[in-house]
Amino acid sequence: MINIAIAGIGGRMGQSLYKCLQDTDFDMQLSVATTLPDDPNIGKTVGAVFAGNSEVVITDTLSADFDVLIDFTAVQSTLKHIQQCREFGKAIVIGTTGFSDAQLADIHQAAQSQAIFMSANMSLGVNIIEQLVAIAAKALHQQADIEIIEAHHKHKVDAPSGTALMLGRAIADSIGVNLSEKGVFARHGITGARQDGTIGFSTIRGGDVVGEHTAAFYMVGERIEISHRATDRCIFARGALFAANYLAQQDNGLYNMFDALGLAQLT
């Protein structure tokens, strides 16, 4: 039995994780549930607050009574949780986005002494299209103008989304360029003609959109669009539980969804 800790049990993803955990076929159970210090639900059981039969008490302090922590919180909270998991000798699945390059480098360093699973998107489908866009970019980048369009609910705090950046990095890596140099993240006013070899990003925020991503390859007389649309937040929760089940069996290191799927890089 794998004991699961959920960070941010009161958030959208925390609640979705709890819901999916009750129905999963994996041999796992909730053992720790944390929340913010000002949450009025501290001291109550998860089952009493969010339904179900869980007797786990909601707390604002992470204890060591778990095997894998699943974290979809915020950058600073996640960085703190990584350190705590290292001290506890526990594994962590990270779905948080918005890390800086320096913070990502720190996470890579931390993975030398602990098991970390990290993906900007836990959807199995998104991780497949990551490879598809890389293949398309490798074949078409000399003929195509490449744009990434993403849409999310109005409450999302970072832009572009971590998934959009993940797709952008996959494209950049496949054609041998640096995304920080070739990415175009804003257009306003007199911008001049589009520069060859750039990768454009467009961001939409509104309503309750779970997540939509399209990589478009614009050519003369035709275009290719590779898209993924999430309609249920549970796909991310199910993917995170899949990742936790995989990570619980791994040694120290940094893992992603393609590792968990057991697939070689298609590109």
C-alpha positions as CSV (number, residue, x, y, z in Angstrom):
1,M,0.0,0.0,0.0
2,I,1.4,3.4,-1.0
3,N,0.6,6.2,1.4
4,I,-0.2,9.4,-0.4
5,A,0.1,13.0,0.9
6,I,-1.8,15.7,-0.9
7,A,-0.5,19.3,-0.6
8,G,-3.3,21.9,-0.9
9,I,-6.2,19.5,-0.3
10,G,-8.6,22.5,-0.5
11,G,-7.6,23.6,-3.9
12,R,-9.1,22.5,-7.3
13,M,-6.4,19.9,-7.9
14,G,-6.3,18.8,-4.3
15,Q,-10.0,18.1,-4.3
16,S,-9.7,16.4,-7.6
17,L,-6.8,14.2,-6.4
18,Y,-8.8,13.2,-3.3
19,K,-11.8,12.3,-5.5
20,C,-9.8,10.2,-7.9
21,L,-7.8,8.6,-5.1
22,Q,-11.0,7.1,-3.8
23,D,-11.8,5.4,-7.1
24,T,-8.3,4.4,-8.2
25,D,-7.3,0.9,-9.0
26,F,-3.8,1.5,-7.7
27,D,-2.9,0.1,-4.2
28,M,-2.7,3.5,-2.5
29,Q,-4.5,5.5,0.2
30,L,-4.5,9.1,1.6
31,S,-2.4,9.5,4.7
32,V,-1.6,13.2,4.9
33,A,-3.6,16.3,3.7
34,T,-2.2,19.8,4.1
35,T,-3.7,23.2,3.5
36,L,-3.0,26.9,4.1
37,P,-2.5,28.1,7.7
38,D,-5.7,30.2,7.6
39,D,-7.9,27.5,6.3
40,P,-11.0,27.1,8.6
41,N,-11.0,23.3,7.8
42,I,-7.8,22.7,9.8
43,G,-8.5,20.0,12.4
44,K,-11.4,18.5,10.5
45,T,-11.2,15.2,8.7
46,V,-11.0,15.1,4.9
47,G,-14.1,12.9,4.7
48,A,-16.1,15.4,6.8
49,V,-15.1,18.3,4.5
50,F,-15.0,16.8,1.1
51,A,-17.2,13.7,1.5
52,G,-16.1,10.1,1.6
53,N,-14.8,8.0,4.5
54,S,-11.3,9.4,5.0
55,E,-10.4,10.0,8.6
56,V,-7.2,11.9,7.7
57,V,-7.1,15.2,9.6
58,I,-6.4,18.3,7.6
59,T,-3.3,20.2,8.8
60,D,-1.1,23.1,7.8
61,T,2.1,21.1,8.6
62,L,3.5,18.3,6.5
63,S,4.3,15.3,8.6
64,A,6.5,12.3,7.4
65,D,3.6,9.8,7.4
66,F,3.5,9.2,3.6
67,D,5.5,7.6,0.8
68,V,4.8,10.0,-2.0
69,L,3.7,13.7,-1.8
70,I,1.6,15.1,-4.7
71,D,2.0,18.8,-5.1
72,F,0.1,21.2,-7.3
73,T,0.4,24.2,-5.1
74,A,2.6,27.2,-5.8
75,V,6.3,27.7,-6.6
76,Q,7.5,28.7,-3.1
77,S,5.4,26.1,-1.4
78,T,6.6,23.4,-3.7
79,L,10.3,24.3,-3.2
80,K,9.7,24.1,0.5
81,H,8.0,20.7,0.1
82,I,10.9,19.4,-2.0
83,Q,13.3,20.2,0.9
84,Q,11.0,18.6,3.4
85,C,10.7,15.4,1.3
86,R,14.4,15.2,1.1
87,E,14.7,15.5,4.9
88,F,12.0,12.8,5.3
89,G,13.5,10.5,2.7
90,K,10.2,10.7,0.7
91,A,9.3,11.0,-3.0
92,I,7.5,13.9,-4.5
93,V,5.3,14.3,-7.6
94,I,5.3,17.9,-8.8
95,G,2.6,19.4,-11.0
96,T,3.2,23.0,-10.0
97,T,4.3,25.3,-12.9
98,G,5.9,28.8,-13.1
99,F,9.4,27.9,-11.9
100,S,12.3,30.1,-13.1
101,D,15.3,28.6,-14.9
102,A,17.3,28.9,-11.7
103,Q,14.7,27.1,-9.7
104,L,14.4,24.3,-12.3
105,A,18.2,23.9,-12.0
106,D,17.9,23.6,-8.2
107,I,15.2,20.9,-8.7
108,H,17.5,19.0,-11.0
109,Q,20.2,19.2,-8.4
110,A,17.8,18.0,-5.6
111,A,16.9,15.0,-7.7
112,Q,20.4,13.6,-7.1
113,S,19.5,12.8,-3.6
114,Q,15.7,12.2,-3.8
115,A,13.1,10.8,-6.1
116,I,11.2,13.6,-8.0
117,F,8.6,13.2,-10.7
118,M,7.9,16.5,-12.5
119,S,5.7,17.3,-15.4
120,A,4.1,20.6,-16.5
121,N,1.0,18.6,-17.5
122,M,0.0,15.2,-16.0
123,S,-2.3,14.4,-18.8
124,L,-1.2,11.3,-20.8
125,G,-2.5,12.9,-23.9
126,V,-0.5,16.1,-23.6
127,N,2.7,14.1,-23.1
128,I,2.0,12.3,-26.3
129,I,1.4,15.5,-28.3
130,E,4.6,16.9,-26.9
131,Q,6.4,14.3,-29.0
132,L,4.1,14.8,-32.0
133,V,4.9,18.6,-32.1
134,A,8.6,17.9,-31.8
135,I,8.4,15.5,-34.8
136,A,6.4,18.1,-36.8
137,A,8.8,20.9,-35.9
138,K,11.8,18.8,-36.9
139,A,10.3,18.1,-40.3
140,L,8.7,21.5,-41.1
141,H,10.6,24.3,-39.2
142,Q,12.3,25.6,-42.4
143,Q,8.9,26.0,-44.1
144,A,6.5,26.8,-41.2
145,D,5.9,29.6,-38.8
146,I,5.3,28.0,-35.5
147,E,2.8,29.3,-32.9
148,I,1.5,27.9,-29.6
149,I,-1.9,29.0,-28.4
150,E,-3.2,28.2,-24.9
151,A,-6.3,28.9,-23.0
152,H,-7.1,28.4,-19.3
153,H,-9.6,29.5,-16.6
154,K,-9.5,33.1,-15.4
155,H,-7.9,32.1,-12.0
156,K,-4.7,30.8,-13.5
157,V,-1.8,33.0,-12.2
158,D,1.1,32.2,-14.6
159,A,1.4,32.7,-18.4
160,P,2.2,31.2,-20.7
161,S,1.1,27.9,-19.1
162,G,3.7,25.4,-18.1
163,T,2.3,23.1,-20.7
164,A,2.7,25.7,-23.5
165,L,6.3,26.2,-22.4
166,M,6.8,22.4,-22.3
167,L,5.6,22.3,-25.9
168,G,7.8,25.2,-26.8
169,R,10.9,23.6,-25.3
170,A,10.1,20.3,-27.2
171,I,10.0,22.2,-30.4
172,A,13.1,24.3,-29.7
173,D,15.1,21.2,-28.7
174,S,14.0,19.3,-31.8
175,I,15.3,22.0,-34.1
176,G,18.4,22.9,-32.1
177,V,17.5,26.4,-30.8
178,N,17.2,28.0,-27.4
179,L,13.6,28.9,-26.5
180,S,14.7,31.9,-24.4
181,E,16.2,33.4,-27.6
182,K,13.5,32.3,-30.1
183,G,10.3,32.6,-28.1
184,V,8.1,35.6,-28.7
185,F,5.7,36.1,-25.8
186,A,4.1,39.4,-26.6
187,R,3.1,41.4,-29.6
188,H,1.8,45.0,-29.4
189,G,2.0,48.0,-31.6
190,I,4.2,48.2,-34.7
191,T,6.1,44.9,-34.4
192,G,7.4,44.6,-37.9
193,A,7.4,41.4,-40.0
194,R,7.6,38.1,-38.2
195,Q,11.2,37.0,-37.8
196,D,12.0,33.6,-39.3
197,G,12.7,30.8,-36.8
198,T,10.8,32.3,-33.9
199,I,8.2,30.4,-31.8
200,G,5.2,32.5,-31.0
201,F,3.0,32.2,-27.9
202,S,-0.6,33.4,-27.4
203,T,-2.4,33.3,-24.0
204,I,-6.2,33.3,-23.3
205,R,-7.6,33.5,-19.8
206,G,-11.3,33.3,-19.1
207,G,-14.3,31.4,-17.6
208,D,-13.7,27.9,-16.4
209,V,-11.5,26.5,-19.2
210,V,-9.7,23.5,-17.8
211,G,-6.9,23.7,-20.4
212,E,-6.5,23.9,-24.2
213,H,-3.2,23.8,-26.1
214,T,-2.6,24.0,-29.9
215,A,0.7,24.0,-31.7
216,A,0.1,25.4,-35.2
217,F,2.5,25.2,-38.1
218,Y,1.6,27.9,-40.7
219,M,2.9,27.3,-44.2
220,V,2.0,28.8,-47.6
221,G,-1.4,27.4,-48.6
222,E,-1.8,25.1,-45.6
223,R,-1.4,24.7,-41.9
224,I,-1.2,21.9,-39.4
225,E,-2.6,22.1,-35.9
226,I,-1.9,19.7,-33.2
227,S,-4.3,20.2,-30.3
228,H,-5.3,18.9,-26.9
229,R,-8.4,20.0,-25.0
230,A,-9.0,19.0,-21.4
231,T,-12.6,18.8,-20.4
232,D,-12.3,17.3,-16.9
233,R,-9.6,18.2,-14.3
234,C,-9.6,14.5,-13.2
235,I,-7.3,13.7,-16.2
236,F,-4.5,15.6,-14.4
237,A,-5.3,13.9,-11.1
238,R,-5.4,10.4,-12.6
239,G,-2.1,11.2,-14.3
240,A,-0.6,12.3,-11.0
241,L,-1.7,9.1,-9.3
242,F,-0.2,7.1,-12.2
243,A,3.0,9.1,-11.6
244,A,3.0,8.5,-7.9
245,N,2.5,4.7,-8.4
246,Y,5.5,4.7,-10.7
247,L,7.7,6.9,-8.5
248,A,7.2,4.9,-5.4
249,Q,9.1,2.1,-7.1
250,Q,12.1,4.2,-8.3
251,D,15.5,5.2,-6.9
252,N,16.6,8.8,-6.6
253,G,16.4,10.8,-9.8
254,L,14.3,13.1,-11.9
255,Y,11.5,11.4,-13.8
256,N,8.8,12.5,-16.2
257,M,5.7,11.0,-17.8
258,F,7.6,9.4,-20.7
259,D,9.7,7.6,-18.1
260,A,6.5,6.4,-16.4
261,L,4.9,5.3,-19.7
262,G,8.0,3.3,-20.6
263,L,8.3,4.9,-24.0
264,A,11.5,6.0,-25.7
265,Q,11.6,9.5,-27.1
266,L,10.0,9.4,-30.5
267,T,12.3,12.2,-31.8
